[in-house]
């Protein structure tokens, strides 16, 4: 698997986990506060991770654009 494919899988996997957390909240009639807090913390960690991954991807695109502009 290429580096790009691995990154895409990791981003897709993190997005999938985040979607599962959102779906869990939507399915609850009454949310257990402690469990809800754990889900929120997990979601926040995923969002932070995704921001970092997306920033790296953005930087790679900028490098590619710069390289193409120099040729």
PDB file of N, CA, C, O and CB in Angstrom:
ATOM      1  N   UNK A   1       0.850  -1.176   0.000  1.00  0.00           N
ATOM      2  CA  UNK A   1       0.000   0.000   0.000  1.00  0.00           C
ATOM      3  C   UNK A   1       0.896   1.240   0.000  1.00  0.00           C
ATOM      4  O   UNK A   1       1.878   1.307   0.739  1.00  0.00           O
ATOM      5  CB  UNK A   1      -0.967  -0.002   1.228  1.00  0.00           C
ATOM      6  N   UNK A   2       0.547   2.216  -0.835  1.00  0.00           N
ATOM      7  CA  UNK A   2       1.345   3.435  -0.916  1.00  0.00           C
ATOM      8  C   UNK A   2       1.096   4.328   0.292  1.00  0.00           C
ATOM      9  O   UNK A   2       0.125   4.151   1.027  1.00  0.00           O
ATOM     10  CB  UNK A   2       1.032   4.195  -2.207  1.00  0.00           C
ATOM     11  N   UNK A   3       1.991   5.286   0.481  1.00  0.00           N
ATOM     12  CA  UNK A   3       1.835   6.229   1.597  1.00  0.00           C
ATOM     13  C   UNK A   3       0.509   6.972   1.491  1.00  0.00           C
ATOM     14  O   UNK A   3      -0.190   7.174   2.485  1.00  0.00           O
ATOM     15  CB  UNK A   3       3.005   7.234   1.626  1.00  0.00           C
ATOM     16  N   UNK A   4       0.175   7.377   0.255  1.00  0.00           N
ATOM     17  CA  UNK A   4      -1.067   8.132   0.052  1.00  0.00           C
ATOM     18  C   UNK A   4      -2.287   7.284   0.421  1.00  0.00           C
ATOM     19  O   UNK A   4      -3.220   7.774   1.057  1.00  0.00           O
ATOM     20  CB  UNK A   4      -1.174   8.607  -1.411  1.00  0.00           C
ATOM     21  N   UNK A   5      -2.272   6.023   0.020  1.00  0.00           N
ATOM     22  CA  UNK A   5      -3.393   5.127   0.326  1.00  0.00           C
ATOM     23  C   UNK A   5      -3.504   4.892   1.829  1.00  0.00           C
ATOM     24  O   UNK A   5      -4.605   4.816   2.376  1.00  0.00           O
ATOM     25  CB  UNK A   5      -3.226   3.785  -0.409  1.00  0.00           C
ATOM     26  N   UNK A   6      -2.348   4.776   2.493  1.00  0.00           N
ATOM     27  CA  UNK A   6      -2.366   4.588   3.942  1.00  0.00           C
ATOM     28  C   UNK A   6      -2.960   5.806   4.636  1.00  0.00           C
ATOM     29  O   UNK A   6      -3.761   5.667   5.561  1.00  0.00           O
ATOM     30  CB  UNK A   6      -0.951   4.315   4.467  1.00  0.00           C
ATOM     31  N   UNK A   7      -2.567   7.007   4.192  1.00  0.00           N
ATOM     32  CA  UNK A   7      -3.116   8.228   4.778  1.00  0.00           C
ATOM     33  C   UNK A   7      -4.616   8.304   4.560  1.00  0.00           C
ATOM     34  O   UNK A   7      -5.365   8.662   5.469  1.00  0.00           O
ATOM     35  CB  UNK A   7      -2.435   9.463   4.186  1.00  0.00           C
ATOM     36  N   UNK A   8      -5.057   7.964   3.342  1.00  0.00           N
ATOM     37  CA  UNK A   8      -6.488   8.010   3.041  1.00  0.00           C
ATOM     38  C   UNK A   8      -7.247   7.042   3.929  1.00  0.00           C
ATOM     39  O   UNK A   8      -8.321   7.370   4.432  1.00  0.00           O
ATOM     40  CB  UNK A   8      -6.744   7.684   1.562  1.00  0.00           C
ATOM     41  N   UNK A   9      -6.690   5.838   4.127  1.00  0.00           N
ATOM     42  CA  UNK A   9      -7.343   4.859   4.994  1.00  0.00           C
ATOM     43  C   UNK A   9      -7.424   5.376   6.423  1.00  0.00           C
ATOM     44  O   UNK A   9      -8.447   5.205   7.086  1.00  0.00           O
ATOM     45  CB  UNK A   9      -6.593   3.521   4.957  1.00  0.00           C
ATOM     46  N   UNK A  10      -6.360   6.005   6.901  1.00  0.00           N
ATOM     47  CA  UNK A  10      -6.361   6.514   8.261  1.00  0.00           C
ATOM     48  C   UNK A  10      -7.367   7.648   8.415  1.00  0.00           C
ATOM     49  O   UNK A  10      -8.083   7.708   9.415  1.00  0.00           O
ATOM     50  CB  UNK A  10      -4.963   6.987   8.652  1.00  0.00           C
ATOM     51  N   UNK A  11      -7.429   8.540   7.443  1.00  0.00           N
ATOM     52  CA  UNK A  11      -8.388   9.644   7.497  1.00  0.00           C
ATOM     53  C   UNK A  11      -9.802   9.094   7.407  1.00  0.00           C
ATOM     54  O   UNK A  11     -10.678   9.489   8.177  1.00  0.00           O
ATOM     55  CB  UNK A  11      -8.126  10.663   6.360  1.00  0.00           C
ATOM     56  N   UNK A  12     -10.024   8.185   6.471  1.00  0.00           N
ATOM     57  CA  UNK A  12     -11.359   7.589   6.322  1.00  0.00           C
ATOM     58  C   UNK A  12     -11.773   6.834   7.579  1.00  0.00           C
ATOM     59  O   UNK A  12     -12.924   6.909   8.010  1.00  0.00           O
ATOM     60  CB  UNK A  12     -11.391   6.645   5.115  1.00  0.00           C
ATOM     61  N   UNK A  13     -10.827   6.111   8.158  1.00  0.00           N
ATOM     62  CA  UNK A  13     -11.129   5.359   9.377  1.00  0.00           C
ATOM     63  C   UNK A  13     -11.492   6.273  10.530  1.00  0.00           C
ATOM     64  O   UNK A  13     -12.427   5.991  11.279  1.00  0.00           O
ATOM     65  CB  UNK A  13      -9.950   4.494   9.766  1.00  0.00           C
ATOM     66  N   UNK A  14     -10.755   7.371  10.677  1.00  0.00           N
ATOM     67  CA  UNK A  14     -11.044   8.330  11.748  1.00  0.00           C
ATOM     68  C   UNK A  14     -12.399   8.995  11.525  1.00  0.00           C
ATOM     69  O   UNK A  14     -13.163   9.197  12.469  1.00  0.00           O
ATOM     70  CB  UNK A  14      -9.935   9.398  11.831  1.00  0.00           C
ATOM     71  N   UNK A  15     -12.690   9.333  10.269  1.00  0.00           N
ATOM     72  CA  UNK A  15     -13.999   9.924   9.968  1.00  0.00           C
ATOM     73  C   UNK A  15     -15.122   8.935  10.265  1.00  0.00           C
ATOM     74  O   UNK A  15     -16.179   9.317  10.767  1.00  0.00           O
ATOM     75  CB  UNK A  15     -14.065  10.371   8.497  1.00  0.00           C
ATOM     76  N   UNK A  16     -14.888   7.678   9.956  1.00  0.00           N
ATOM     77  CA  UNK A  16     -15.882   6.643  10.242  1.00  0.00           C
ATOM     78  C   UNK A  16     -16.151   6.511  11.733  1.00  0.00           C
ATOM     79  O   UNK A  16     -17.298   6.371  12.159  1.00  0.00           O
ATOM     80  CB  UNK A  16     -15.422   5.307   9.685  1.00  0.00           C
ATOM     81  N   UNK A  17     -15.078   6.559  12.523  1.00  0.00           N
ATOM     82  CA  UNK A  17     -15.236   6.480  13.986  1.00  0.00           C
ATOM     83  C   UNK A  17     -16.012   7.686  14.503  1.00  0.00           C
ATOM     84  O   UNK A  17     -16.856   7.558  15.390  1.00  0.00           O
ATOM     85  CB  UNK A  17     -13.856   6.397  14.684  1.00  0.00           C
ATOM     86  N   UNK A  18     -15.721   8.850  13.944  1.00  0.00           N
ATOM     87  CA  UNK A  18     -16.423  10.063  14.354  1.00  0.00           C
ATOM     88  C   UNK A  18     -17.909   9.966  13.997  1.00  0.00           C
ATOM     89  O   UNK A  18     -18.768  10.372  14.780  1.00  0.00           O
ATOM     90  CB  UNK A  18     -15.789  11.305  13.689  1.00  0.00           C
ATOM     91  N   UNK A  19     -18.201   9.433  12.825  1.00  0.00           N
ATOM     92  CA  UNK A  19     -19.595   9.240  12.419  1.00  0.00           C
ATOM     93  C   UNK A  19     -20.310   8.269  13.354  1.00  0.00           C
ATOM     94  O   UNK A  19     -21.491   8.452  13.647  1.00  0.00           O
ATOM     95  CB  UNK A  19     -19.666   8.728  10.975  1.00  0.00           C
ATOM     96  N   UNK A  20     -19.609   7.244  13.823  1.00  0.00           N
ATOM     97  CA  UNK A  20     -20.208   6.290  14.756  1.00  0.00           C
ATOM     98  C   UNK A  20     -20.560   6.958  16.083  1.00  0.00           C
ATOM     99  O   UNK A  20     -21.590   6.656  16.684  1.00  0.00           O
ATOM    100  CB  UNK A  20     -19.257   5.114  14.996  1.00  0.00           C
ATOM    101  N   UNK A  21     -19.698   7.865  16.532  1.00  0.00           N
ATOM    102  CA  UNK A  21     -19.979   8.586  17.776  1.00  0.00           C
ATOM    103  C   UNK A  21     -21.219   9.455  17.611  1.00  0.00           C
ATOM    104  O   UNK A  21     -22.090   9.479  18.481  1.00  0.00           O
ATOM    105  CB  UNK A  21     -18.770   9.451  18.194  1.00  0.00           C
ATOM    106  N   UNK A  22     -21.293  10.166  16.495  1.00  0.00           N
ATOM    107  CA  UNK A  22     -22.461  11.016  16.232  1.00  0.00           C
ATOM    108  C   UNK A  22     -23.725  10.161  16.173  1.00  0.00           C
ATOM    109  O   UNK A  22     -24.752  10.526  16.744  1.00  0.00           O
ATOM    110  CB  UNK A  22     -22.282  11.808  14.906  1.00  0.00           C
ATOM    111  N   UNK A  23     -23.649   9.028  15.485  1.00  0.00           N
ATOM    112  CA  UNK A  23     -24.807   8.132  15.378  1.00  0.00           C
ATOM    113  C   UNK A  23     -25.215   7.618  16.757  1.00  0.00           C
ATOM    114  O   UNK A  23     -26.406   7.500  17.045  1.00  0.00           O
ATOM    115  CB  UNK A  23     -24.491   6.946  14.438  1.00  0.00           C
ATOM    116  N   UNK A  24     -24.245   7.314  17.602  1.00  0.00           N
ATOM    117  CA  UNK A  24     -24.560   6.835  18.948  1.00  0.00           C
ATOM    118  C   UNK A  24     -25.381   7.871  19.694  1.00  0.00           C
ATOM    119  O   UNK A  24     -26.393   7.540  20.313  1.00  0.00           O
ATOM    120  CB  UNK A  24     -23.274   6.510  19.729  1.00  0.00           C
ATOM    121  N   UNK A  25     -24.942   9.148  19.636  1.00  0.00           N
ATOM    122  CA  UNK A  25     -25.690  10.214  20.315  1.00  0.00           C
ATOM    123  C   UNK A  25     -27.098  10.352  19.742  1.00  0.00           C
ATOM    124  O   UNK A  25     -28.060  10.549  20.484  1.00  0.00           O
ATOM    125  CB  UNK A  25     -24.943  11.551  20.196  1.00  0.00           C
ATOM    126  N   UNK A  26     -27.212  10.248  18.435  1.00  0.00           N
ATOM    127  CA  UNK A  26     -28.520  10.385  17.797  1.00  0.00           C
ATOM    128  C   UNK A  26     -29.478   9.272  18.195  1.00  0.00           C
ATOM    129  O   UNK A  26     -30.691   9.478  18.215  1.00  0.00           O
ATOM    130  CB  UNK A  26     -28.364  10.406  16.294  1.00  0.00           C
ATOM    131  N   UNK A  27     -28.946   8.094  18.513  1.00  0.00           N
ATOM    132  CA  UNK A  27     -29.783   6.941  18.863  1.00  0.00           C
ATOM    133  C   UNK A  27     -30.227   6.940  20.322  1.00  0.00           C
ATOM    134  O   UNK A  27     -31.136   6.196  20.690  1.00  0.00           O
ATOM    135  CB  UNK A  27     -29.039   5.666  18.571  1.00  0.00           C
ATOM    136  N   UNK A  28     -29.607   7.752  21.141  1.00  0.00           N
ATOM    137  CA  UNK A  28     -29.901   7.745  22.571  1.00  0.00           C
ATOM    138  C   UNK A  28     -31.149   8.574  22.879  1.00  0.00           C
ATOM    139  O   UNK A  28     -31.281   9.712  22.429  1.00  0.00           O
ATOM    140  CB  UNK A  28     -28.701   8.279  23.364  1.00  0.00           C
ATOM    141  N   UNK A  29     -32.049   7.989  23.647  1.00  0.00           N
ATOM    142  CA  UNK A  29     -33.188   8.758  24.132  1.00  0.00           C
ATOM    143  C   UNK A  29     -32.765   9.536  25.369  1.00  0.00           C
ATOM    144  O   UNK A  29     -33.116  10.705  25.533  1.00  0.00           O
ATOM    145  CB  UNK A  29     -34.397   7.833  24.444  1.00  0.00           C
ATOM    146  N   UNK A  30     -32.011   8.878  26.230  1.00  0.00           N
ATOM    147  CA  UNK A  30     -31.431   9.517  27.405  1.00  0.00           C
ATOM    148  C   UNK A  30     -29.961   9.133  27.429  1.00  0.00           C
ATOM    149  O   UNK A  30     -29.612   7.952  27.441  1.00  0.00           O
ATOM    150  CB  UNK A  30     -32.168   9.090  28.736  1.00  0.00           C
ATOM    151  N   UNK A  31     -29.109  10.143  27.438  1.00  0.00           N
ATOM    152  CA  UNK A  31     -27.671   9.887  27.397  1.00  0.00           C
ATOM    153  C   UNK A  31     -27.125   9.769  28.812  1.00  0.00           C
ATOM    154  O   UNK A  31     -27.337  10.644  29.651  1.00  0.00           O
ATOM    155  CB  UNK A  31     -26.936  11.004  26.627  1.00  0.00           C
ATOM    156  N   UNK A  32     -26.422   8.676  29.060  1.00  0.00           N
ATOM    157  CA  UNK A  32     -25.696   8.513  30.315  1.00  0.00           C
ATOM    158  C   UNK A  32     -24.575   9.554  30.312  1.00  0.00           C
ATOM    159  O   UNK A  32     -23.756   9.581  29.394  1.00  0.00           O
ATOM    160  CB  UNK A  32     -25.128   7.036  30.482  1.00  0.00           C
ATOM    161  N   UNK A  33     -24.537  10.402  31.327  1.00  0.00           N
ATOM    162  CA  UNK A  33     -23.605  11.528  31.353  1.00  0.00           C
ATOM    163  C   UNK A  33     -22.156  11.059  31.275  1.00  0.00           C
ATOM    164  O   UNK A  33     -21.372  11.603  30.497  1.00  0.00           O
ATOM    165  CB  UNK A  33     -23.815  12.357  32.614  1.00  0.00           C
ATOM    166  N   UNK A  34     -21.795  10.067  32.065  1.00  0.00           N
ATOM    167  CA  UNK A  34     -20.409   9.602  32.065  1.00  0.00           C
ATOM    168  C   UNK A  34     -20.015   9.000  30.725  1.00  0.00           C
ATOM    169  O   UNK A  34     -18.936   9.282  30.204  1.00  0.00           O
ATOM    170  CB  UNK A  34     -20.197   8.580  33.170  1.00  0.00           C
ATOM    171  N   UNK A  35     -20.890   8.173  30.169  1.00  0.00           N
ATOM    172  CA  UNK A  35     -20.611   7.563  28.874  1.00  0.00           C
ATOM    173  C   UNK A  35     -20.600   8.626  27.777  1.00  0.00           C
ATOM    174  O   UNK A  35     -19.770   8.585  26.869  1.00  0.00           O
ATOM    175  CB  UNK A  35     -21.651   6.473  28.555  1.00  0.00           C
ATOM    176  N   UNK A  36     -21.522   9.569  27.869  1.00  0.00           N
ATOM    177  CA  UNK A  36     -21.552  10.667  26.903  1.00  0.00           C
ATOM    178  C   UNK A  36     -20.268  11.479  26.936  1.00  0.00           C
ATOM    179  O   UNK A  36     -19.749  11.876  25.893  1.00  0.00           O
ATOM    180  CB  UNK A  36     -22.742  11.574  27.173  1.00  0.00           C
ATOM    181  N   UNK A  37     -19.755  11.726  28.143  1.00  0.00           N
ATOM    182  CA  UNK A  37     -18.505  12.473  28.288  1.00  0.00           C
ATOM    183  C   UNK A  37     -17.348  11.717  27.650  1.00  0.00           C
ATOM    184  O   UNK A  37     -16.498  12.316  26.991  1.00  0.00           O
ATOM    185  CB  UNK A  37     -18.206  12.744  29.772  1.00  0.00           C
ATOM    186  N   UNK A  38     -17.313  10.406  27.843  1.00  0.00           N
ATOM    187  CA  UNK A  38     -16.267   9.592  27.215  1.00  0.00           C
ATOM    188  C   UNK A  38     -16.343   9.677  25.688  1.00  0.00           C
ATOM    189  O   UNK A  38     -15.321   9.770  25.008  1.00  0.00           O
ATOM    190  CB  UNK A  38     -16.387   8.127  27.669  1.00  0.00           C
ATOM    191  N   UNK A  39     -17.561   9.642  25.168  1.00  0.00           N
ATOM    192  CA  UNK A  39     -17.748   9.743  23.714  1.00  0.00           C
ATOM    193  C   UNK A  39     -17.307  11.115  23.210  1.00  0.00           C
ATOM    194  O   UNK A  39     -16.685  11.215  22.152  1.00  0.00           O
ATOM    195  CB  UNK A  39     -19.227   9.487  23.336  1.00  0.00           C
ATOM    196  N   UNK A  40     -17.623  12.167  23.957  1.00  0.00           N
ATOM    197  CA  UNK A  40     -17.217  13.517  23.564  1.00  0.00           C
ATOM    198  C   UNK A  40     -15.695  13.627  23.567  1.00  0.00           C
ATOM    199  O   UNK A  40     -15.115  14.207  22.649  1.00  0.00           O
ATOM    200  CB  UNK A  40     -17.836  14.573  24.512  1.00  0.00           C
ATOM    201  N   UNK A  41     -15.044  13.076  24.588  1.00  0.00           N
ATOM    202  CA  UNK A  41     -13.575  13.099  24.653  1.00  0.00           C
ATOM    203  C   UNK A  41     -12.976  12.337  23.487  1.00  0.00           C
ATOM    204  O   UNK A  41     -12.008  12.790  22.876  1.00  0.00           O
ATOM    205  CB  UNK A  41     -13.079  12.504  25.981  1.00  0.00           C
ATOM    206  N   UNK A  42     -13.544  11.186  23.177  1.00  0.00           N
ATOM    207  CA  UNK A  42     -13.056  10.387  22.057  1.00  0.00           C
ATOM    208  C   UNK A  42     -13.225  11.161  20.747  1.00  0.00           C
ATOM    209  O   UNK A  42     -12.328  11.179  19.904  1.00  0.00           O
ATOM    210  CB  UNK A  42     -13.804   9.032  21.988  1.00  0.00           C
ATOM    211  N   UNK A  43     -14.379  11.796  20.593  1.00  0.00           N
ATOM    212  CA  UNK A  43     -14.631  12.600  19.393  1.00  0.00           C
ATOM    213  C   UNK A  43     -13.664  13.763  19.278  1.00  0.00           C
ATOM    214  O   UNK A  43     -13.168  14.053  18.189  1.00  0.00           O
ATOM    215  CB  UNK A  43     -16.056  13.120  19.397  1.00  0.00           C
ATOM    216  N   UNK A  44     -13.392  14.434  20.390  1.00  0.00           N
ATOM    217  CA  UNK A  44     -12.462  15.565  20.383  1.00  0.00           C
ATOM    218  C   UNK A  44     -11.060  15.109  19.992  1.00  0.00           C
ATOM    219  O   UNK A  44     -10.363  15.799  19.248  1.00  0.00           O
ATOM    220  CB  UNK A  44     -12.433  16.247  21.761  1.00  0.00           C
ATOM    221  N   UNK A  45     -10.651  13.952  20.492  1.00  0.00           N
ATOM    222  CA  UNK A  45      -9.336  13.420  20.139  1.00  0.00           C
ATOM    223  C   UNK A  45      -9.272  13.078  18.645  1.00  0.00           C
ATOM    224  O   UNK A  45      -8.259  13.322  17.990  1.00  0.00           O
ATOM    225  CB  UNK A  45      -9.017  12.170  20.989  1.00  0.00           C
ATOM    226  N   UNK A  46     -10.349  12.520  18.123  1.00  0.00           N
ATOM    227  CA  UNK A  46     -10.395  12.199  16.692  1.00  0.00           C
ATOM    228  C   UNK A  46     -10.335  13.474  15.849  1.00  0.00           C
ATOM    229  O   UNK A  46      -9.644  13.518  14.832  1.00  0.00           O
ATOM    230  CB  UNK A  46     -11.675  11.400  16.358  1.00  0.00           C
ATOM    231  N   UNK A  47     -11.055  14.498  16.272  1.00  0.00           N
ATOM    232  CA  UNK A  47     -11.048  15.762  15.531  1.00  0.00           C
ATOM    233  C   UNK A  47      -9.645  16.362  15.527  1.00  0.00           C
ATOM    234  O   UNK A  47      -9.174  16.839  14.494  1.00  0.00           O
ATOM    235  CB  UNK A  47     -12.058  16.762  16.143  1.00  0.00           C
ATOM    236  N   UNK A  48      -8.989  16.340  16.660  1.00  0.00           N
ATOM    237  CA  UNK A  48      -7.620  16.868  16.738  1.00  0.00           C
ATOM    238  C   UNK A  48      -6.700  16.079  15.811  1.00  0.00           C
ATOM    239  O   UNK A  48      -5.898  16.660  15.080  1.00  0.00           O
ATOM    240  CB  UNK A  48      -7.091  16.813  18.197  1.00  0.00           C
ATOM    241  N   UNK A  49      -6.819  14.760  15.844  1.00  0.00           N
ATOM    242  CA  UNK A  49      -6.009  13.889  14.988  1.00  0.00           C
ATOM    243  C   UNK A  49      -6.279  14.185  13.513  1.00  0.00           C
ATOM    244  O   UNK A  49      -5.348  14.276  12.713  1.00  0.00           O
ATOM    245  CB  UNK A  49      -6.300  12.403  15.296  1.00  0.00           C
ATOM    246  N   UNK A  50      -7.552  14.334  13.160  1.00  0.00           N
ATOM    247  CA  UNK A  50      -7.919  14.619  11.776  1.00  0.00           C
ATOM    248  C   UNK A  50      -7.385  15.972  11.315  1.00  0.00           C
ATOM    249  O   UNK A  50      -6.923  16.102  10.182  1.00  0.00           O
ATOM    250  CB  UNK A  50      -9.430  14.578  11.618  1.00  0.00           C
ATOM    251  N   UNK A  51      -7.446  16.974  12.179  1.00  0.00           N
ATOM    252  CA  UNK A  51      -6.902  18.283  11.820  1.00  0.00           C
ATOM    253  C   UNK A  51      -5.425  18.185  11.488  1.00  0.00           C
ATOM    254  O   UNK A  51      -4.961  18.776  10.513  1.00  0.00           O
ATOM    255  CB  UNK A  51      -7.117  19.284  12.955  1.00  0.00           C
ATOM    256  N   UNK A  52      -4.682  17.435  12.301  1.00  0.00           N
ATOM    257  CA  UNK A  52      -3.254  17.261  12.073  1.00  0.00           C
ATOM    258  C   UNK A  52      -2.992  16.529  10.756  1.00  0.00           C
ATOM    259  O   UNK A  52      -2.116  16.923   9.986  1.00  0.00           O
ATOM    260  CB  UNK A  52      -2.620  16.496  13.237  1.00  0.00           C
ATOM    261  N   UNK A  53      -3.752  15.468  10.503  1.00  0.00           N
ATOM    262  CA  UNK A  53      -3.586  14.714   9.261  1.00  0.00           C
ATOM    263  C   UNK A  53      -3.923  15.570   8.044  1.00  0.00           C
ATOM    264  O   UNK A  53      -3.205  15.553   7.045  1.00  0.00           O
ATOM    265  CB  UNK A  53      -4.465  13.461   9.279  1.00  0.00           C
ATOM    266  N   UNK A  54      -5.016  16.315   8.136  1.00  0.00           N
ATOM    267  CA  UNK A  54      -5.421  17.151   7.016  1.00  0.00           C
ATOM    268  C   UNK A  54      -4.427  18.276   6.770  1.00  0.00           C
ATOM    269  O   UNK A  54      -4.204  18.660   5.622  1.00  0.00           O
ATOM    270  CB  UNK A  54      -6.803  17.724   7.262  1.00  0.00           C
ATOM    271  N   UNK A  55      -3.833  18.804   7.817  1.00  0.00           N
ATOM    272  CA  UNK A  55      -2.811  19.839   7.659  1.00  0.00           C
ATOM    273  C   UNK A  55      -1.603  19.276   6.917  1.00  0.00           C
ATOM    274  O   UNK A  55      -1.039  19.945   6.051  1.00  0.00           O
ATOM    275  CB  UNK A  55      -2.384  20.401   9.036  1.00  0.00           C
ATOM    276  N   UNK A  56      -1.201  18.042   7.253  1.00  0.00           N
ATOM    277  CA  UNK A  56      -0.085  17.401   6.552  1.00  0.00           C
ATOM    278  C   UNK A  56      -0.410  17.209   5.078  1.00  0.00           C
ATOM    279  O   UNK A  56       0.429  17.461   4.213  1.00  0.00           O
ATOM    280  CB  UNK A  56       0.252  16.049   7.199  1.00  0.00           C
ATOM    281  N   UNK A  57      -1.628  16.762   4.793  1.00  0.00           N
ATOM    282  CA  UNK A  57      -2.038  16.566   3.405  1.00  0.00           C
ATOM    283  C   UNK A  57      -2.042  17.907   2.671  1.00  0.00           C
ATOM    284  O   UNK A  57      -1.590  17.996   1.529  1.00  0.00           O
ATOM    285  CB  UNK A  57      -3.438  15.903   3.334  1.00  0.00           C
ATOM    286  N   UNK A  58      -2.547  18.932   3.321  1.00  0.00           N
ATOM    287  CA  UNK A  58      -2.564  20.263   2.722  1.00  0.00           C
ATOM    288  C   UNK A  58      -1.136  20.722   2.410  1.00  0.00           C
ATOM    289  O   UNK A  58      -0.885  21.273   1.339  1.00  0.00           O
ATOM    290  CB  UNK A  58      -3.263  21.273   3.663  1.00  0.00           C
ATOM    291  N   UNK A  59      -0.211  20.499   3.330  1.00  0.00           N
ATOM    292  CA  UNK A  59       1.188  20.868   3.108  1.00  0.00           C
ATOM    293  C   UNK A  59       1.782  20.109   1.924  1.00  0.00           C
ATOM    294  O   UNK A  59       2.552  20.673   1.146  1.00  0.00           O
ATOM    295  CB  UNK A  59       2.013  20.599   4.368  1.00  0.00           C
ATOM    296  N   UNK A  60       1.431  18.845   1.789  1.00  0.00           N
ATOM    297  CA  UNK A  60       1.918  18.056   0.654  1.00  0.00           C
ATOM    298  C   UNK A  60       1.378  18.612  -0.663  1.00  0.00           C
ATOM    299  O   UNK A  60       2.110  18.688  -1.650  1.00  0.00           O
ATOM    300  CB  UNK A  60       1.513  16.577   0.812  1.00  0.00           C
ATOM    301  N   UNK A  61       0.103  19.000  -0.683  1.00  0.00           N
ATOM    302  CA  UNK A  61      -0.469  19.596  -1.888  1.00  0.00           C
ATOM    303  C   UNK A  61       0.237  20.907  -2.233  1.00  0.00           C
ATOM    304  O   UNK A  61       0.499  21.186  -3.403  1.00  0.00           O
ATOM    305  CB  UNK A  61      -1.976  19.837  -1.705  1.00  0.00           C
ATOM    306  N   UNK A  62       0.540  21.698  -1.225  1.00  0.00           N
ATOM    307  CA  UNK A  62       1.244  22.961  -1.458  1.00  0.00           C
ATOM    308  C   UNK A  62       2.630  22.706  -2.038  1.00  0.00           C
ATOM    309  O   UNK A  62       3.074  23.430  -2.929  1.00  0.00           O
ATOM    310  CB  UNK A  62       1.356  23.767  -0.152  1.00  0.00           C
ATOM    311  N   UNK A  63       3.313  21.682  -1.539  1.00  0.00           N
ATOM    312  CA  UNK A  63       4.631  21.328  -2.071  1.00  0.00           C
ATOM    313  C   UNK A  63       4.528  20.902  -3.530  1.00  0.00           C
ATOM    314  O   UNK A  63       5.357  21.284  -4.356  1.00  0.00           O
ATOM    315  CB  UNK A  63       5.267  20.204  -1.235  1.00  0.00           C
ATOM    316  N   UNK A  64       3.520  20.120  -3.840  1.00  0.00           N
ATOM    317  CA  UNK A  64       3.314  19.670  -5.220  1.00  0.00           C
ATOM    318  C   UNK A  64       3.039  20.873  -6.121  1.00  0.00           C
ATOM    319  O   UNK A  64       3.603  20.983  -7.210  1.00  0.00           O
ATOM    320  CB  UNK A  64       2.142  18.650  -5.300  1.00  0.00           C
ATOM    321  N   UNK A  65       2.170  21.770  -5.663  1.00  0.00           N
ATOM    322  CA  UNK A  65       1.879  22.968  -6.454  1.00  0.00           C
ATOM    323  C   UNK A  65       3.142  23.789  -6.685  1.00  0.00           C
ATOM    324  O   UNK A  65       3.374  24.293  -7.784  1.00  0.00           O
ATOM    325  CB  UNK A  65       0.813  23.825  -5.757  1.00  0.00           C
ATOM    326  N   UNK A  66       3.954  23.919  -5.640  1.00  0.00           N
ATOM    327  CA  UNK A  66       5.193  24.689  -5.741  1.00  0.00           C
ATOM    328  C   UNK A  66       6.132  24.015  -6.756  1.00  0.00           C
ATOM    329  O   UNK A  66       6.727  24.689  -7.596  1.00  0.00           O
ATOM    330  CB  UNK A  66       5.886  24.814  -4.342  1.00  0.00           C
ATOM    331  N   UNK A  67       6.259  22.685  -6.674  1.00  0.00           N
ATOM    332  CA  UNK A  67       7.119  21.965  -7.601  1.00  0.00           C
ATOM    333  C   UNK A  67       6.634  22.109  -9.047  1.00  0.00           C
ATOM    334  O   UNK A  67       7.444  22.260  -9.962  1.00  0.00           O
ATOM    335  CB  UNK A  67       7.184  20.492  -7.215  1.00  0.00           C
ATOM    336  N   UNK A  68       5.341  22.064  -9.248  1.00  0.00           N
ATOM    337  CA  UNK A  68       4.801  22.198 -10.604  1.00  0.00           C
ATOM    338  C   UNK A  68       5.007  23.621 -11.142  1.00  0.00           C
ATOM    339  O   UNK A  68       5.218  23.814 -12.339  1.00  0.00           O
ATOM    340  CB  UNK A  68       3.300  21.838 -10.620  1.00  0.00           C
ATOM    341  N   UNK A  69       4.947  24.585 -10.268  1.00  0.00           N
ATOM    342  CA  UNK A  69       5.130  25.978 -10.677  1.00  0.00           C
ATOM    343  C   UNK A  69       6.560  26.296 -11.051  1.00  0.00           C
ATOM    344  O   UNK A  69       6.805  27.221 -11.825  1.00  0.00           O
ATOM    345  CB  UNK A  69       4.689  26.899  -9.581  1.00  0.00           C
ATOM    346  N   UNK A  70       7.502  25.551 -10.520  1.00  0.00           N
ATOM    347  CA  UNK A  70       8.915  25.807 -10.767  1.00  0.00           C
ATOM    348  C   UNK A  70       9.404  25.185 -12.079  1.00  0.00           C
ATOM    349  O   UNK A  70      10.456  25.563 -12.593  1.00  0.00           O
ATOM    350  CB  UNK A  70       9.740  25.279  -9.612  1.00  0.00           C
ATOM    351  N   UNK A  71       8.656  24.253 -12.606  1.00  0.00           N
ATOM    352  CA  UNK A  71       9.103  23.572 -13.837  1.00  0.00           C
ATOM    353  C   UNK A  71       8.847  24.393 -15.060  1.00  0.00           C
ATOM    354  O   UNK A  71       9.164  23.964 -16.169  1.00  0.00           O
ATOM    355  CB  UNK A  71       8.420  22.240 -13.987  1.00  0.00           C
TER     356      UNK A  71
END
